[in-house]
Amino acid sequence: MSLAVRRAFIIAAVPVTGALLSAPSALAADKSTKTTTTAQSVAADGLAATEGLDPAEQRIAENLNTRAQNPNLGDTFSGIVLDSASDKVIWGHDADTALMPASNAKLATATAALTVLGPEHRFTTKVVYGGGTLTLIGGGDRMLTTADLTELAKTAAAGVKLGGLDSVKVRIDDSLFPEPTLATGWNDSYYDDQVSPVRSLVVDGKLSADTSIDAGKVFAKQLADQGVTVDGEVTRGTASATDVPVGQHLSPTLSETIKKMLKKSDNDIAETVLRMTALGAGRPATYEDGTAVVRDVLSRRYGVSMANFEIHDGSGLSRADRIPARTVADILDLLTDPRYSGLLRSIDEGLPVAGEAGSTLGPEWGRFDTQDSQCAVGQVKAKTGTLTGAIALSGLTKAEDGRWKVFSFIENQSSADPAATKDTLDGLAATVNGCWA
């Protein structure tokens, strides 16, 4: 939220101690009773001055002043570091400049989804029967598995046999979402390996041109394994209001879905969640309506400034997306606010941890493995972002003064090797932590 709004709601609490991977309620406890602090002045060269900072903060600012001039960051770089308890700006460089955020946009999507739908929300996949046809109805569950469809097939097969039938037709109903389109700023090539056309039915997170038909084929195969003959090919259609419910499957909670989305930076989950958020707010399941809900939630519910904020999707794949580092930091800062610690807990728990295998900050991605940054393994949690010409890293860490710091670093259009740019951003995060002194 904006500094002005947050200042009106500063809540006293006991300073927190312990490991980085504490729950958001522990993070929230680090909010202090400190009175309003004026943001630090910005030096003529665009890097933050150090007046009014305590010694630990001065070291962060001075080191960042030097290290942010690394040529691996190029000339288009936006960064900011906040003290989470006081919301004091410790350091900033072009923090209000809107750049391509890449997957840092998923933080906005997650915040809106949890706020509109609630952490315990579950998505429902249904099977209905009518006129000799079993219809598999998609409900936006991106966590649906073959095992889940097997259980639905067993239930459906039992019902079919009980009715004296030994064969059925199978169709899928994915009408919950409109026909897939490319978002503004998406390349045609994204469908090859970045994201699937967005549909309300998918199994095993498969990346394909038609995830709904693929899911229908898996369902049909499981029916056949149960001794029910499937007549013809799987087709697409809309279930009738008179069709008889046969079975349903509930997804894991939205909290679990959000955690997977952030750990893996899953584009398909992000786009599905965006549409389900739009539906939850009573709007159509489109890019336009989903992003409108995101903006409304961030601004109206949390007071986050929408100045220079422009998104066209839920995943951050759009090359037309623009978010300032200050805004990303303000979104992350909500995680340390005791009013939202329960609602937004899964974002905190879903952030990749430096050196965590299986996440986008794991060693398999070459993250936090340099002499400068490896000291921060286990001490930094952050959302990554990578597009051609855009690399971002935004998160939280407890600094050497024992206080939680929120940071956001976004780089666009550097001519450096992307791996070198990522190493540099990891080093900046280690600088905020203070382990790279």
CORRAHU-V634035 format. One record per residue. N is the residue number from 1. RES is the residue in three letters. SS is DSSP state (A for helix, B for strand, O for the rest). PSI is psi as a letter, one per 20 degrees, with the letter a starting at -180 (NA if undefined). OMEGA is omega in whole degrees, -180 to 180 (NA if undefined). Layout:
n=N res=RES ss=SS psi=PSI omega=OMEGA
n=N res=RES ss=SS psi=PSI omega=OMEGA
This chain:
n=1 res=MET ss=O psi=r omega=180
n=2 res=SER ss=O psi=q omega=180
n=3 res=LEU ss=A psi=h omega=-178
n=4 res=ALA ss=A psi=g omega=-180
n=5 res=VAL ss=A psi=g omega=-179
n=6 res=ARG ss=A psi=h omega=-179
n=7 res=ARG ss=A psi=h omega=-179
n=8 res=ALA ss=O psi=i omega=-174
n=9 res=PHE ss=O psi=k omega=180
n=10 res=ILE ss=O psi=p omega=-174
n=11 res=ILE ss=O psi=p omega=180
n=12 res=ALA ss=O psi=q omega=178
n=13 res=ALA ss=O psi=r omega=-179
n=14 res=VAL ss=O psi=p omega=178
n=15 res=PRO ss=O psi=q omega=-175
n=16 res=VAL ss=O psi=q omega=172
n=17 res=THR ss=O psi=r omega=176
n=18 res=GLY ss=O psi=a omega=-174
n=19 res=ALA ss=O psi=r omega=-179
n=20 res=LEU ss=O psi=h omega=-172
n=21 res=LEU ss=O psi=k omega=175
n=22 res=SER ss=O psi=r omega=-178
n=23 res=ALA ss=O psi=r omega=180
n=24 res=PRO ss=A psi=h omega=178
n=25 res=SER ss=A psi=h omega=176
n=26 res=ALA ss=A psi=h omega=175
n=27 res=LEU ss=A psi=g omega=-177
n=28 res=ALA ss=A psi=h omega=-179
n=29 res=ALA ss=O psi=i omega=-179
n=30 res=ASP ss=O psi=i omega=175
n=31 res=LYS ss=O psi=p omega=-176
n=32 res=SER ss=O psi=r omega=178
n=33 res=THR ss=O psi=j omega=-178
n=34 res=LYS ss=O psi=p omega=-180
n=35 res=THR ss=O psi=r omega=-176
n=36 res=THR ss=O psi=p omega=179
n=37 res=THR ss=O psi=p omega=179
n=38 res=THR ss=O psi=p omega=178
n=39 res=ALA ss=O psi=q omega=-177
n=40 res=GLN ss=O psi=q omega=179
n=41 res=SER ss=O psi=q omega=-180
n=42 res=VAL ss=B psi=p omega=-179
n=43 res=ALA ss=O psi=r omega=-175
n=44 res=ALA ss=O psi=h omega=-179
n=45 res=ASP ss=O psi=j omega=176
n=46 res=GLY ss=O psi=i omega=179
n=47 res=LEU ss=B psi=q omega=-172
n=48 res=ALA ss=B psi=p omega=170
n=49 res=ALA ss=O psi=r omega=-172
n=50 res=THR ss=O psi=j omega=179
n=51 res=GLU ss=O psi=p omega=175
n=52 res=GLY ss=O psi=j omega=179
n=53 res=LEU ss=O psi=q omega=175
n=54 res=ASP ss=O psi=r omega=-174
n=55 res=PRO ss=A psi=g omega=-180
n=56 res=ALA ss=A psi=g omega=179
n=57 res=GLU ss=A psi=h omega=177
n=58 res=GLN ss=A psi=g omega=179
n=59 res=ARG ss=A psi=g omega=178
n=60 res=ILE ss=A psi=g omega=-176
n=61 res=ALA ss=A psi=g omega=-178
n=62 res=GLU ss=A psi=g omega=179
n=63 res=ASN ss=A psi=g omega=178
n=64 res=LEU ss=A psi=h omega=177
n=65 res=ASN ss=A psi=g omega=-179
n=66 res=THR ss=A psi=g omega=-172
n=67 res=ARG ss=A psi=h omega=178
n=68 res=ALA ss=O psi=i omega=177
n=69 res=GLN ss=O psi=j omega=177
n=70 res=ASN ss=O psi=p omega=-179
n=71 res=PRO ss=A psi=i omega=177
n=72 res=ASN ss=A psi=i omega=179
n=73 res=LEU ss=A psi=i omega=180
n=74 res=GLY ss=O psi=b omega=-176
n=75 res=ASP ss=O psi=i omega=-176
n=76 res=THR ss=O psi=n omega=-173
n=77 res=PHE ss=B psi=p omega=178
n=78 res=SER ss=B psi=p omega=-179
n=79 res=GLY ss=B psi=q omega=178
n=80 res=ILE ss=B psi=q omega=174
n=81 res=VAL ss=B psi=p omega=179
n=82 res=LEU ss=B psi=q omega=165
n=83 res=ASP ss=B psi=p omega=-171
n=84 res=SER ss=O psi=h omega=-177
n=85 res=ALA ss=O psi=g omega=-176
n=86 res=SER ss=O psi=i omega=-174
n=87 res=ASP ss=O psi=j omega=176
n=88 res=LYS ss=O psi=p omega=175
n=89 res=VAL ss=B psi=o omega=-179
n=90 res=ILE ss=B psi=h omega=-178
n=91 res=TRP ss=B psi=q omega=176
n=92 res=GLY ss=B psi=q omega=176
n=93 res=HIS ss=B psi=o omega=-179
n=94 res=ASP ss=O psi=l omega=-172
n=95 res=ALA ss=O psi=h omega=-180
n=96 res=ASP ss=O psi=j omega=178
n=97 res=THR ss=O psi=p omega=-178
n=98 res=ALA ss=B psi=p omega=-180
n=99 res=LEU ss=B psi=r omega=174
n=100 res=MET ss=O psi=o omega=-177
n=101 res=PRO ss=O psi=i omega=-172
n=102 res=ALA ss=A psi=c omega=-173
n=103 res=SER ss=A psi=i omega=171
n=104 res=ASN ss=A psi=h omega=176
n=105 res=ALA ss=A psi=h omega=179
n=106 res=LYS ss=A psi=h omega=177
n=107 res=LEU ss=A psi=h omega=178
n=108 res=ALA ss=A psi=g omega=179
n=109 res=THR ss=A psi=g omega=-179
n=110 res=ALA ss=A psi=g omega=-179
n=111 res=THR ss=A psi=g omega=-180
n=112 res=ALA ss=A psi=g omega=-178
n=113 res=ALA ss=A psi=g omega=-179
n=114 res=LEU ss=A psi=h omega=-179
n=115 res=THR ss=A psi=g omega=-177
n=116 res=VAL ss=A psi=g omega=-173
n=117 res=LEU ss=A psi=h omega=-178
n=118 res=GLY ss=O psi=q omega=-176
n=119 res=PRO ss=O psi=h omega=-176
n=120 res=GLU ss=O psi=j omega=-179
n=121 res=HIS ss=O psi=q omega=178
n=122 res=ARG ss=O psi=q omega=179
n=123 res=PHE ss=O psi=q omega=-172
n=124 res=THR ss=B psi=p omega=172
n=125 res=THR ss=B psi=p omega=-174
n=126 res=LYS ss=B psi=q omega=169
n=127 res=VAL ss=B psi=p omega=177
n=128 res=VAL ss=B psi=r omega=-179
n=129 res=TYR ss=B psi=q omega=174
n=130 res=GLY ss=B psi=p omega=175
n=131 res=GLY ss=O psi=k omega=179
n=132 res=GLY ss=O psi=j omega=-177
n=133 res=THR ss=B psi=p omega=170
n=134 res=LEU ss=B psi=p omega=-180
n=135 res=THR ss=B psi=p omega=176
n=136 res=LEU ss=B psi=o omega=-173
n=137 res=ILE ss=B psi=p omega=180
n=138 res=GLY ss=O psi=p omega=-180
n=139 res=GLY ss=O psi=j omega=177
n=140 res=GLY ss=O psi=k omega=180
n=141 res=ASP ss=O psi=o omega=178
n=142 res=ARG ss=O psi=i omega=-179
n=143 res=MET ss=O psi=j omega=-178
n=144 res=LEU ss=O psi=p omega=-177
n=145 res=THR ss=O psi=r omega=174
n=146 res=THR ss=A psi=h omega=179
n=147 res=ALA ss=A psi=h omega=178
n=148 res=ASP ss=A psi=g omega=179
n=149 res=LEU ss=A psi=h omega=177
n=150 res=THR ss=A psi=g omega=178
n=151 res=GLU ss=A psi=g omega=176
n=152 res=LEU ss=A psi=h omega=180
n=153 res=ALA ss=A psi=h omega=178
n=154 res=LYS ss=A psi=g omega=179
n=155 res=THR ss=A psi=g omega=-179
n=156 res=ALA ss=A psi=g omega=-180
n=157 res=ALA ss=A psi=g omega=179
n=158 res=ALA ss=A psi=g omega=179
n=159 res=GLY ss=A psi=g omega=180
n=160 res=VAL ss=A psi=g omega=-179
n=161 res=LYS ss=A psi=h omega=178
n=162 res=LEU ss=A psi=h omega=178
n=163 res=GLY ss=O psi=j omega=177
n=164 res=GLY ss=O psi=j omega=180
n=165 res=LEU ss=O psi=q omega=175
n=166 res=ASP ss=O psi=j omega=178
n=167 res=SER ss=B psi=q omega=180
n=168 res=VAL ss=B psi=r omega=167
n=169 res=LYS ss=B psi=q omega=178
n=170 res=VAL ss=B psi=p omega=174
n=171 res=ARG ss=B psi=r omega=176
n=172 res=ILE ss=B psi=q omega=177
n=173 res=ASP ss=B psi=o omega=178
n=174 res=ASP ss=O psi=k omega=-176
n=175 res=SER ss=O psi=i omega=177
n=176 res=LEU ss=O psi=h omega=177
n=177 res=PHE ss=O psi=q omega=175
n=178 res=PRO ss=O psi=r omega=178
n=179 res=GLU ss=O psi=p omega=-176
n=180 res=PRO ss=O psi=q omega=174
n=181 res=THR ss=O psi=r omega=172
n=182 res=LEU ss=O psi=p omega=174
n=183 res=ALA ss=O psi=q omega=172
n=184 res=THR ss=O psi=p omega=179
n=185 res=GLY ss=O psi=j omega=176
n=186 res=TRP ss=O psi=q omega=174
n=187 res=ASN ss=O psi=q omega=176
n=188 res=ASP ss=O psi=h omega=-176
n=189 res=SER ss=O psi=i omega=180
n=190 res=TYR ss=A psi=h omega=-178
n=191 res=TYR ss=A psi=i omega=179
n=192 res=ASP ss=A psi=g omega=-174
n=193 res=ASP ss=A psi=j omega=-177
n=194 res=GLN ss=O psi=h omega=-175
n=195 res=VAL ss=O psi=q omega=175
n=196 res=SER ss=O psi=q omega=168
n=197 res=PRO ss=O psi=p omega=-167
n=198 res=VAL ss=O psi=o omega=179
n=199 res=ARG ss=O psi=r omega=-174
n=200 res=SER ss=O psi=j omega=-179
n=201 res=LEU ss=O psi=p omega=180
n=202 res=VAL ss=O psi=q omega=177
n=203 res=VAL ss=O psi=p omega=177
n=204 res=ASP ss=O psi=k omega=178
n=205 res=GLY ss=O psi=k omega=-174
n=206 res=LYS ss=O psi=p omega=176
n=207 res=LEU ss=O psi=o omega=-178
n=208 res=SER ss=O psi=r omega=-179
n=209 res=ALA ss=O psi=h omega=180
n=210 res=ASP ss=O psi=n omega=-177
n=211 res=THR ss=A psi=h omega=-178
n=212 res=SER ss=A psi=g omega=178
n=213 res=ILE ss=A psi=h omega=178
n=214 res=ASP ss=A psi=g omega=179
n=215 res=ALA ss=A psi=h omega=178
n=216 res=GLY ss=A psi=h omega=179
n=217 res=LYS ss=A psi=h omega=177
n=218 res=VAL ss=A psi=g omega=179
n=219 res=PHE ss=A psi=g omega=-180
n=220 res=ALA ss=A psi=g omega=179
n=221 res=LYS ss=A psi=g omega=180
n=222 res=GLN ss=A psi=h omega=175
n=223 res=LEU ss=A psi=g omega=180
n=224 res=ALA ss=A psi=h omega=179
n=225 res=ASP ss=A psi=h omega=178
n=226 res=GLN ss=O psi=j omega=176
n=227 res=GLY ss=O psi=j omega=178
n=228 res=VAL ss=O psi=p omega=180
n=229 res=THR ss=B psi=p omega=177
n=230 res=VAL ss=B psi=o omega=-179
n=231 res=ASP ss=O psi=p omega=174
n=232 res=GLY ss=O psi=a omega=-179
n=233 res=GLU ss=O psi=q omega=173
n=234 res=VAL ss=O psi=p omega=-178
n=235 res=THR ss=B psi=r omega=177
n=236 res=ARG ss=B psi=p omega=179
n=237 res=GLY ss=O psi=a omega=-179
n=238 res=THR ss=O psi=p omega=180
n=239 res=ALA ss=O psi=q omega=178
n=240 res=SER ss=O psi=q omega=178
n=241 res=ALA ss=O psi=h omega=-179
n=242 res=THR ss=O psi=i omega=178
n=243 res=ASP ss=O psi=q omega=-176
n=244 res=VAL ss=B psi=p omega=176
n=245 res=PRO ss=B psi=p omega=-180
n=246 res=VAL ss=B psi=h omega=-179
n=247 res=GLY ss=B psi=r omega=176
n=248 res=GLN ss=B psi=q omega=178
n=249 res=HIS ss=B psi=p omega=177
n=250 res=LEU ss=B psi=p omega=179
n=251 res=SER ss=O psi=r omega=165
n=252 res=PRO ss=O psi=r omega=-180
n=253 res=THR ss=O psi=q omega=176
n=254 res=LEU ss=A psi=h omega=178
n=255 res=SER ss=A psi=g omega=180
n=256 res=GLU ss=A psi=h omega=178
n=257 res=THR ss=A psi=g omega=180
n=258 res=ILE ss=A psi=g omega=-180
n=259 res=LYS ss=A psi=g omega=178
n=260 res=LYS ss=A psi=g omega=180
n=261 res=MET ss=A psi=g omega=-177
n=262 res=LEU ss=A psi=g omega=-179
n=263 res=LYS ss=A psi=g omega=-176
n=264 res=LYS ss=A psi=i omega=-172
n=265 res=SER ss=O psi=l omega=-174
n=266 res=ASP ss=O psi=o omega=-178
n=267 res=ASN ss=A psi=h omega=-179
n=268 res=ASP ss=A psi=g omega=176
n=269 res=ILE ss=A psi=g omega=-178
n=270 res=ALA ss=A psi=g omega=-178
n=271 res=GLU ss=A psi=h omega=176
n=272 res=THR ss=A psi=g omega=180
n=273 res=VAL ss=A psi=h omega=178
n=274 res=LEU ss=A psi=g omega=-179
n=275 res=ARG ss=A psi=h omega=178
n=276 res=MET ss=A psi=h omega=176
n=277 res=THR ss=A psi=g omega=177
n=278 res=ALA ss=A psi=g omega=179
n=279 res=LEU ss=A psi=h omega=179
n=280 res=GLY ss=A psi=h omega=178
n=281 res=ALA ss=O psi=j omega=178
n=282 res=GLY ss=O psi=k omega=-179
n=283 res=ARG ss=O psi=r omega=179
n=284 res=PRO ss=O psi=q omega=-177
n=285 res=ALA ss=O psi=m omega=-178
n=286 res=THR ss=O psi=r omega=173
n=287 res=TYR ss=A psi=g omega=-174
n=288 res=GLU ss=A psi=g omega=-179
n=289 res=ASP ss=A psi=h omega=178
n=290 res=GLY ss=A psi=g omega=-180
n=291 res=THR ss=A psi=h omega=176
n=292 res=ALA ss=A psi=h omega=177
n=293 res=VAL ss=A psi=g omega=178
n=294 res=VAL ss=A psi=g omega=180
n=295 res=ARG ss=A psi=g omega=-178
n=296 res=ASP ss=A psi=g omega=-180
n=297 res=VAL ss=A psi=g omega=-178
n=298 res=LEU ss=A psi=g omega=-176
n=299 res=SER ss=A psi=g omega=-174
n=300 res=ARG ss=A psi=g omega=-177
n=301 res=ARG ss=A psi=h omega=-171
n=302 res=TYR ss=O psi=i omega=178
n=303 res=GLY ss=O psi=j omega=178
n=304 res=VAL ss=O psi=p omega=-179
n=305 res=SER ss=O psi=p omega=177
n=306 res=MET ss=O psi=j omega=177
n=307 res=ALA ss=O psi=p omega=179
n=308 res=ASN ss=O psi=j omega=-179
n=309 res=PHE ss=O psi=p omega=-180
n=310 res=GLU ss=B psi=o omega=177
n=311 res=ILE ss=O psi=q omega=-178
n=312 res=HIS ss=O psi=j omega=-180
n=313 res=ASP ss=O psi=a omega=-180
n=314 res=GLY ss=O psi=i omega=-173
n=315 res=SER ss=O psi=h omega=-174
n=316 res=GLY ss=O psi=j omega=177
n=317 res=LEU ss=O psi=h omega=-176
n=318 res=SER ss=O psi=p omega=178
n=319 res=ARG ss=O psi=i omega=175
n=320 res=ALA ss=O psi=i omega=177
n=321 res=ASP ss=O psi=q omega=177
n=322 res=ARG ss=B psi=p omega=177
n=323 res=ILE ss=B psi=p omega=176
n=324 res=PRO ss=B psi=q omega=177
n=325 res=ALA ss=A psi=h omega=180
n=326 res=ARG ss=A psi=h omega=-179
n=327 res=THR ss=A psi=g omega=177
n=328 res=VAL ss=A psi=g omega=179
n=329 res=ALA ss=A psi=h omega=179
n=330 res=ASP ss=A psi=h omega=177
n=331 res=ILE ss=A psi=g omega=179
n=332 res=LEU ss=A psi=h omega=-179
n=333 res=ASP ss=A psi=h omega=177
n=334 res=LEU ss=A psi=h omega=-178
n=335 res=LEU ss=A psi=h omega=-179
n=336 res=THR ss=A psi=j omega=-179
n=337 res=ASP ss=O psi=p omega=-176
n=338 res=PRO ss=O psi=h omega=179
n=339 res=ARG ss=O psi=h omega=-174
n=340 res=TYR ss=O psi=j omega=-173
n=341 res=SER ss=O psi=h omega=178
n=342 res=GLY ss=O psi=g omega=-177
n=343 res=LEU ss=O psi=g omega=-174
n=344 res=LEU ss=O psi=j omega=-175
n=345 res=ARG ss=A psi=h omega=-175
n=346 res=SER ss=A psi=h omega=174
n=347 res=ILE ss=A psi=g omega=177
n=348 res=ASP ss=A psi=g omega=-178
n=349 res=GLU ss=A psi=h omega=-179
n=350 res=GLY ss=A psi=i omega=180
n=351 res=LEU ss=O psi=p omega=175
n=352 res=PRO ss=B psi=q omega=179
n=353 res=VAL ss=B psi=p omega=-179
n=354 res=ALA ss=O psi=p omega=179
n=355 res=GLY ss=O psi=j omega=-177
n=356 res=GLU ss=O psi=o omega=179
n=357 res=ALA ss=O psi=q omega=180
n=358 res=GLY ss=O psi=i omega=176
n=359 res=SER ss=O psi=r omega=-179
n=360 res=THR ss=O psi=i omega=173
n=361 res=LEU ss=O psi=j omega=-178
n=362 res=GLY ss=O psi=r omega=-180
n=363 res=PRO ss=A psi=h omega=178
n=364 res=GLU ss=A psi=i omega=177
n=365 res=TRP ss=A psi=j omega=178
n=366 res=GLY ss=O psi=k omega=-178
n=367 res=ARG ss=O psi=q omega=178
n=368 res=PHE ss=O psi=l omega=-179
n=369 res=ASP ss=O psi=j omega=177
n=370 res=THR ss=O psi=r omega=180
n=371 res=GLN ss=O psi=h omega=-177
n=372 res=ASP ss=O psi=h omega=-170
n=373 res=SER ss=O psi=i omega=-173
n=374 res=GLN ss=A psi=i omega=177
n=375 res=CYS ss=A psi=i omega=-177
n=376 res=ALA ss=A psi=j omega=177
n=377 res=VAL ss=O psi=p omega=-179
n=378 res=GLY ss=O psi=i omega=-175
n=379 res=GLN ss=O psi=i omega=-179
n=380 res=VAL ss=B psi=p omega=171
n=381 res=LYS ss=B psi=p omega=-170
n=382 res=ALA ss=B psi=q omega=174
n=383 res=LYS ss=B psi=p omega=177
n=384 res=THR ss=B psi=r omega=174
n=385 res=GLY ss=B psi=p omega=-178
n=386 res=THR ss=B psi=p omega=168
n=387 res=LEU ss=B psi=r omega=172
n=388 res=THR ss=O psi=o omega=-180
n=389 res=GLY ss=O psi=j omega=179
n=390 res=ALA ss=B psi=p omega=178
n=391 res=ILE ss=B psi=p omega=-177
n=392 res=ALA ss=B psi=q omega=175
n=393 res=LEU ss=B psi=o omega=-177
n=394 res=SER ss=B psi=p omega=-178
n=395 res=GLY ss=B psi=b omega=-176
n=396 res=LEU ss=B psi=q omega=173
n=397 res=THR ss=B psi=q omega=175
n=398 res=LYS ss=B psi=p omega=-175
n=399 res=ALA ss=O psi=r omega=-176
n=400 res=GLU ss=O psi=i omega=177
n=401 res=ASP ss=O psi=j omega=178
n=402 res=GLY ss=O psi=j omega=-177
n=403 res=ARG ss=O psi=q omega=180
n=404 res=TRP ss=B psi=p omega=177
n=405 res=LYS ss=B psi=q omega=175
n=406 res=VAL ss=B psi=p omega=-179
n=407 res=PHE ss=B psi=q omega=172
n=408 res=SER ss=B psi=p omega=178
n=409 res=PHE ss=B psi=p omega=-179
n=410 res=ILE ss=B psi=p omega=-180
n=411 res=GLU ss=B psi=p omega=177
n=412 res=ASN ss=B psi=p omega=168
n=413 res=GLN ss=O psi=k omega=174
n=414 res=SER ss=O psi=q omega=178
n=415 res=SER ss=O psi=i omega=-177
n=416 res=ALA ss=O psi=r omega=172
n=417 res=ASP ss=O psi=p omega=-179
n=418 res=PRO ss=A psi=h omega=179
n=419 res=ALA ss=A psi=h omega=179
n=420 res=ALA ss=A psi=h omega=178
n=421 res=THR ss=A psi=g omega=178
n=422 res=LYS ss=A psi=g omega=177
n=423 res=ASP ss=A psi=h omega=180
n=424 res=THR ss=A psi=g omega=178
n=425 res=LEU ss=A psi=h omega=175
n=426 res=ASP ss=A psi=h omega=178
n=427 res=GLY ss=A psi=h omega=177
n=428 res=LEU ss=A psi=g omega=177
n=429 res=ALA ss=A psi=g omega=177
n=430 res=ALA ss=A psi=h omega=177
n=431 res=THR ss=A psi=g omega=178
n=432 res=VAL ss=A psi=g omega=177
n=433 res=ASN ss=A psi=h omega=179
n=434 res=GLY ss=O psi=i omega=-180
n=435 res=CYS ss=O psi=h omega=170
n=436 res=TRP ss=O psi=n omega=-172
n=437 res=ALA ss=O psi=NA omega=NA
